[in-house]
Amino acid sequence: FARVKVPRLFPRLVALPDGRRFVPVEEVIAAQLHQLFVGMVVEEHCC
């Protein structure tokens, strides 16, 4: 079990490169969990 705390100064939505679409910051973090927990198996996540 792990908890990733996101500082409040981070925007809730992150702009995609086209500048017209946005994704929630938790989706960005979820997509990179393998880089946060190198050598571990991420079995599931929730927001």
C-alpha positions, 0 to 999 in steps of 0.5 A: 500500500502506498499513498502519493500526496499531491501538493495543492499548488498543482493544477487539478487539470493538466493541459495536453500538448494541443492546449485544448484538452485537459486531463485530471492530474491523478490520471497523469500520476496513475500513468507514471506509477511505474516510474515512482515505484521502480522494481515494484508491481503496481497491482491497482490504483484508485483516486 
